[in-house]
Each structure stands twice: as structure tokens, then as C-alpha cells.
Amino acid sequence: KKNISSTMKIQVHVGMRASSTQLHVFELDHQLPKFCMYMRVLDSVLVPCPTSNVSFKISDSPQKVASWCERSFITMGPVPLEGGRLRSIYSGLDPTSVDPVWIEATPADGGCTVKISTTNMGFAGEVVQDLCKSLGVTELESAADFPDEIEAFRLLLESVNEYNMLRLKMTAEMADASNRVKSLVIKAEDARLLGAMRLMRQHYADLYTLNGELVREYVKRANNHEALLAALKEVNHMIQKASNLRVGGPRKRVVADSRAAIKVNNTQTLFQIIATGNDH
């Protein structure tokens, strides 16, 4: 699922009675905001603040962030500031499939500090990218704290290591089995030349059994390969989500540094990059 802005075309046909053949047609284009699945909630008690968040500093004021909220979410009116601070809370129109989000902006030297609280890192990245695009921010560093997603990512990396170890083990076993096949073929042919038909049949029977084992091992290897590819795809997706929490150079750096950390199997550095955007 992806959040996109769209235009809803509304057309109303009006007639004097149901059987009328001549109708007045009224048309209206209504612009739906990008995050139209989220509606502003006035009472914070109804939507507790998520524990996961991303925070960053921009050179714009909280008022500009509030104006962006009005354009991008269903706010049902202007979004006011309280003491110069912004706190805007949104709940999904379908709470079972859409996570709530808190958007806070606090005045700081030369701009404001923005904090986006949501349990979904992918959605947080969408919000960051849209906000920066709207405000013209071209370079952005951020600090991310998504403990649940990091834990799931840690388990995913463990799975990748297990799949890799199993792949190497099965490759070695298949190499040994292939050598045994060659040996049995040679022994069977030697037995045939020597006229030892009974021994030849025994070698071919062993070869038939070994061939069945190779087929079964190949199926296991293919299944492991598919699982490994699926896991690596999820790893790349996680890197993409982490990079979307930044803009410009920092975004590219997160991708490059994350792949370098994975290449040397340095998970601690990888988690550090996701959290801070840096490997130190």
C-alpha cells in the first residue's frame, strides 16, 4: 500500500423525477490529500503516543509544519499551535490496518525540531520525504528509534546467516555426492568389462539410490535459495526504509554504509547506521 494524492471527480445528475430523460449535470473535482487515510484527533487520550519515532531539525518554523499538515492530512480545519509548539495527532480511518501518528514541532535555534512518532518506519519515511519536499529541504539528517522493527530486523539477519551456512553445507555435500557418482559409474563399467554382472548390478543400484538422494538434496537447496533471496529482499527493503528517513547526501550515505556493513557482517554498525545515519 502506498499513500498518494489524487483527484476525486464528483458528478451529480439532477432531474425533476426518476423517469426524467433530461438531467442537469453538476461536476466537481475534489483534491484528496496524500495521507487521506489519516484523520486528525483532538483528544490525545484516544490515541496514545507511539514509542517509535524519528526526529530531525529543519530551518522552518512550526507554523509551516502545521500548514503542511493541513494540506497533507484530513485535519477538518486549521491546525493551531500551542505556545508556539505544534502537536498534531492522527488516527487511521481504518485503525486495524493503519497505525496512528503524532507530529510534533518545537521551536529551536534557526528553525524547529520535528518529531514524528509512529510504529511503522516505512510510513515515517513517507512523511519525512513529503514534508521535506513541501518545505524545499534538500539535506536532512535524522535520528530514528524503532525498537520493534530493529528486533525483527535482527532476527531477519540471523535467518540470512543460517540460510548462508546451510547453503555452503549443502553445496559441499552435493560436491561429495557428485564425486561418489563418478566413482560408482567407473566401478560399474569396470565390473561390466570384467564380466562381474552381479557386482555391476550392485553398483548401478547404489548409483540409482544416490541419484535419488541428489534430487532430494537439490530440492532442499532450491528451497533454501528461495528463502535466502526472500530474506535478502527484506534486508534491502529495511535499508530503503532507513534511507527514507533522510534526504539528499545523508540518504545516499545510509544506503552505501549499510551495504558495506552487511558485506563484512557487522550488525552492530548496521543498527547504528539505521538509528543515526552514521557508522560512528
C-alpha positions as semicolon CSV with decimal commas, in nm:
position;residue;x (nm);y (nm);z (nm)
1;K;0,000;0,000;0,000
2;K;0,125;0,348;-0,088
3;N;-0,005;0,689;0,010
4;I;-0,059;0,914;-0,293
5;S;-0,253;1,233;-0,352
6;S;-0,533;1,207;-0,607
7;T;-0,825;1,397;-0,753
8;M;-1,176;1,267;-0,691
9;K;-1,416;1,356;-0,971
10;I;-1,773;1,401;-0,848
11;Q;-2,064;1,409;-1,093
12;V;-2,428;1,458;-0,989
13;H;-2,724;1,412;-1,222
14;V;-3,038;1,604;-1,119
15;G;-3,384;1,555;-1,272
16;M;-3,740;1,658;-1,180
17;R;-3,843;1,296;-1,139
18;A;-3,693;0,948;-1,160
19;S;-3,826;0,899;-1,513
20;S;-3,683;1,226;-1,646
21;T;-3,478;1,195;-1,964
22;Q;-3,330;1,543;-1,940
23;L;-3,094;1,592;-1,648
24;H;-2,882;1,872;-1,512
25;V;-2,522;1,760;-1,463
26;F;-2,309;1,909;-1,187
27;E;-1,938;1,828;-1,179
28;L;-1,681;1,891;-0,907
29;D;-1,313;1,795;-0,871
30;H;-1,206;1,740;-0,512
31;Q;-0,836;1,707;-0,428
32;L;-0,763;1,432;-0,178
33;P;-0,452;1,488;0,038
34;K;-0,167;1,237;0,021
35;F;-0,239;1,096;0,366
36;C;-0,617;1,093;0,329
37;M;-0,638;0,768;0,528
38;Y;-0,542;0,966;0,840
39;M;-0,780;1,197;1,027
40;R;-0,686;1,444;1,297
41;V;-0,780;1,353;1,653
42;L;-0,825;1,633;1,906
43;D;-0,813;1,424;2,223
44;S;-0,470;1,268;2,282
45;V;-0,622;1,020;2,528
46;L;-0,790;0,844;2,236
47;V;-0,460;0,786;2,056
48;P;-0,162;0,713;2,284
49;C;0,173;0,835;2,154
50;P;0,366;0,552;1,979
51;T;0,702;0,467;2,135
52;S;0,882;0,454;1,798
53;N;0,980;0,781;1,633
54;V;1,213;0,976;1,407
55;S;1,331;1,326;1,493
56;F;1,521;1,592;1,298
57;K;1,584;1,964;1,278
58;I;1,476;2,193;0,994
59;S;1,517;2,566;0,933
60;D;1,141;2,629;0,902
61;S;0,900;2,733;1,177
62;P;0,638;2,510;1,345
63;Q;0,371;2,716;1,166
64;K;0,498;2,593;0,828
65;V;0,488;2,237;0,954
66;A;0,127;2,297;1,068
67;S;0,040;2,433;0,722
68;W;0,188;2,122;0,565
69;C;-0,025;1,905;0,798
70;E;-0,337;2,088;0,682
71;R;-0,251;2,013;0,319
72;S;-0,143;1,653;0,366
73;F;-0,387;1,504;0,621
74;I;-0,758;1,522;0,693
75;T;-0,749;1,794;0,959
76;M;-1,112;1,919;0,949
77;G;-0,992;2,277;0,984
78;P;-0,675;2,472;1,072
79;V;-0,408;2,313;1,291
80;P;-0,332;2,557;1,575
81;L;-0,009;2,599;1,770
82;E;0,004;2,591;2,148
83;G;0,267;2,826;2,290
84;G;0,448;2,824;1,959
85;R;0,462;2,443;1,960
86;L;0,283;2,204;1,728
87;R;0,129;1,876;1,832
88;S;-0,098;1,720;1,574
89;I;-0,235;1,367;1,623
90;Y;-0,379;1,147;1,351
91;S;-0,558;0,815;1,360
92;G;-0,623;0,587;1,065
93;L;-0,972;0,580;0,920
94;D;-0,926;0,203;0,943
95;P;-0,746;0,156;1,278
96;T;-0,698;-0,217;1,211
97;S;-0,469;-0,157;0,912
98;V;-0,335;0,198;0,961
99;D;-0,110;0,294;1,253
100;P;-0,164;0,627;1,433
101;V;0,092;0,906;1,406
102;W;0,192;1,203;1,622
103;I;0,359;1,502;1,457
104;E;0,530;1,747;1,691
105;A;0,734;2,059;1,613
106;T;0,921;2,254;1,881
107;P;1,093;2,589;1,817
108;A;1,473;2,568;1,813
109;D;1,760;2,796;1,715
110;G;1,720;2,882;1,349
111;G;1,407;2,672;1,296
112;C;1,239;2,386;1,479
113;T;1,283;2,027;1,586
114;V;1,030;1,788;1,434
115;K;0,938;1,454;1,588
116;I;0,723;1,201;1,404
117;S;0,601;0,918;1,625
118;T;0,464;0,603;1,461
119;T;0,533;0,232;1,484
120;N;0,572;0,199;1,107
121;M;0,918;0,302;0,983
122;G;0,806;0,288;0,620
123;F;0,523;0,533;0,684
124;A;0,755;0,759;0,886
125;G;0,984;0,772;0,582
126;E;0,692;0,870;0,359
127;V;0,603;1,154;0,599
128;V;0,964;1,276;0,614
129;Q;1,001;1,273;0,236
130;D;0,672;1,455;0,176
131;L;0,742;1,717;0,443
132;C;1,090;1,789;0,309
133;K;0,964;1,807;-0,049
134;S;0,690;2,052;0,054
135;L;0,930;2,274;0,252
136;G;1,213;2,253;0,000
137;V;1,455;2,071;0,232
138;T;1,736;1,916;0,025
139;E;1,967;1,784;0,300
140;L;1,840;1,621;0,619
141;E;1,996;1,418;0,899
142;S;1,770;1,239;1,144
143;A;1,774;1,012;1,450
144;A;1,547;0,707;1,441
145;D;1,422;0,486;1,722
146;F;1,213;0,188;1,608
147;P;1,288;-0,089;1,860
148;D;1,026;-0,336;1,733
149;E;1,140;-0,311;1,372
150;I;1,506;-0,331;1,473
151;E;1,437;-0,651;1,670
152;A;1,254;-0,802;1,373
153;F;1,546;-0,695;1,153
154;R;1,794;-0,861;1,390
155;L;1,602;-1,189;1,362
156;L;1,595;-1,149;0,984
157;L;1,975;-1,109;0,972
158;E;2,012;-1,422;1,183
159;S;1,794;-1,606;0,933
160;V;2,013;-1,482;0,647
161;N;2,324;-1,617;0,823
162;E;2,154;-1,952;0,880
163;Y;2,046;-1,976;0,517
164;N;2,401;-1,894;0,404
165;M;2,558;-2,156;0,632
166;L;2,307;-2,416;0,515
167;R;2,377;-2,323;0,153
168;L;2,752;-2,376;0,198
169;K;2,695;-2,705;0,380
170;M;2,462;-2,842;0,112
171;T;2,698;-2,728;-0,165
172;A;2,983;-2,922;-0,006
173;E;2,762;-3,229;0,042
174;M;2,649;-3,221;-0,320
175;A;3,011;-3,195;-0,435
176;D;3,095;-3,508;-0,232
177;A;2,790;-3,687;-0,372
178;S;2,891;-3,594;-0,727
179;N;3,234;-3,748;-0,671
180;R;3,067;-4,064;-0,541
181;V;2,852;-4,077;-0,856
182;K;3,163;-4,062;-1,077
183;S;3,326;-4,334;-0,869
184;L;3,022;-4,564;-0,894
185;V;2,995;-4,515;-1,271
186;I;3,362;-4,610;-1,314
187;K;3,328;-4,914;-1,083
188;A;3,015;-5,032;-1,264
189;E;3,185;-5,002;-1,603
190;D;3,492;-5,187;-1,474
191;A;3,268;-5,466;-1,340
192;R;3,095;-5,492;-1,680
193;L;3,427;-5,523;-1,862
194;L;3,537;-5,791;-1,617
195;G;3,210;-5,977;-1,662
196;A;3,112;-5,935;-1,295
197;M;2,744;-5,880;-1,367
198;R;2,632;-5,917;-1,006
199;L;2,881;-5,656;-0,888
200;M;2,784;-5,430;-1,178
201;R;2,415;-5,451;-1,083
202;Q;2,504;-5,367;-0,723
203;H;2,697;-5,058;-0,833
204;Y;2,410;-4,941;-1,053
205;A;2,164;-4,999;-0,769
206;D;2,380;-4,788;-0,541
207;L;2,400;-4,527;-0,819
208;Y;2,020;-4,522;-0,850
209;T;1,983;-4,469;-0,474
210;L;2,246;-4,195;-0,474
211;N;2,077;-4,023;-0,768
212;G;1,751;-4,009;-0,570
213;E;1,936;-3,855;-0,276
214;L;2,088;-3,592;-0,506
215;V;1,745;-3,499;-0,641
216;R;1,606;-3,461;-0,290
217;E;1,908;-3,253;-0,184
218;Y;1,865;-3,034;-0,490
219;V;1,503;-2,962;-0,391
220;K;1,621;-2,868;-0,041
221;R;1,892;-2,645;-0,188
222;A;1,644;-2,476;-0,421
223;N;1,403;-2,410;-0,134
224;N;1,685;-2,270;0,077
225;H;1,791;-2,047;-0,213
226;E;1,439;-1,908;-0,249
227;A;1,417;-1,842;0,124
228;L;1,757;-1,669;0,117
229;L;1,654;-1,446;-0,174
230;A;1,331;-1,352;0,005
231;A;1,525;-1,267;0,322
232;L;1,779;-1,058;0,130
233;K;1,492;-0,873;-0,035
234;E;1,358;-0,786;0,310
235;V;1,706;-0,669;0,415
236;N;1,719;-0,434;0,117
237;H;1,369;-0,312;0,200
238;M;1,481;-0,229;0,553
239;I;1,779;-0,033;0,420
240;Q;1,546;0,155;0,189
241;K;1,314;0,242;0,478
242;A;1,607;0,366;0,685
243;S;1,735;0,579;0,398
244;N;1,391;0,738;0,350
245;L;1,425;0,888;0,697
246;R;1,696;1,113;0,550
247;V;1,720;1,341;0,247
248;G;1,997;1,417;-0,002
249;G;2,355;1,316;0,084
250;P;2,266;1,152;0,418
251;R;2,012;0,934;0,239
252;K;2,270;0,804;-0,009
253;R;2,524;0,756;0,270
254;V;2,287;0,534;0,469
255;V;2,245;0,302;0,170
256;A;2,618;0,280;0,097
257;D;2,726;0,238;0,461
258;S;2,453;-0,020;0,532
259;R;2,558;-0,237;0,240
260;A;2,922;-0,210;0,346
261;A;2,829;-0,319;0,700
262;I;2,630;-0,616;0,568
263;K;2,920;-0,717;0,344
264;V;3,150;-0,756;0,646
265;N;2,866;-0,895;0,863
266;N;2,888;-0,609;1,116
267;T;2,536;-0,599;1,256
268;Q;2,611;-0,354;1,538
269;T;2,739;-0,095;1,292
270;L;2,437;-0,160;1,072
271;F;2,197;-0,090;1,360
272;Q;2,395;0,226;1,439
273;I;2,361;0,344;1,080
274;I;1,985;0,288;1,083
275;A;1,947;0,475;1,412
276;T;2,174;0,775;1,348
277;G;2,256;0,771;0,979
278;N;2,628;0,732;1,060
279;D;2,858;0,437;1,128
280;H;3,025;0,605;1,426
